[in-house]
Amino acid sequence: MSEKTILKLQLPTDPTWVKNVVESNIAELLTDHAYCEQKAATNAITLIVQNPNLSDLVQQMIALVQEEMDHFRRVHEIILQRGFVLGKERKDDYVNELRKFIIIGGGREAQLIDRLLFSAMIEARSCERFKVLSENINDEQLSAFYYELMISEATHYTMFINLAKKHAVNIDVDKRWKEFLAYEAQVVKNYGKAETIHG
């Protein structure tokens, strides 16, 4: 899978991030990952609460909540298997910086499309990070696990893009997505230095 062709991300993660940062603190990575899955479920619930009239979106978000919480459960099981304990929730500076790009005001449609593209962006970067982890981590269990989740995140990314295109009336989704990609490329330059999924 090429991030340039499928995910359109402009700045790939340096694979040395895995060897130099992640492998020395697997417990920290797993705790952060667990909370990423929980936050993804929370985001899907928020989309339901904000858009109860969009039945197709509600149905897809219900399925997504279940899948993300299943991922949370599976990460937590790995944490317990390894004798770790789920730590406190970590602040996700990358996601918080991305959130600043969401249009505030501008009407209901603009807010919905931006929320969907924001969600797609997080899934795309998570997918790319899981690919890098699966290919570079010296841990058979985690390599297989992250390969499986990479495929799952790619599906979520596509779902959010498709929902944005379906519900956009006056917004050029492709144009706005390119703006998101350009902004994300600037944001992600500051990351890839911590033992977190987006760090």
Order of alpha helices (4+ residues) and beta strands (2+ residues): alpha-alpha-alpha-alpha-alpha-alpha
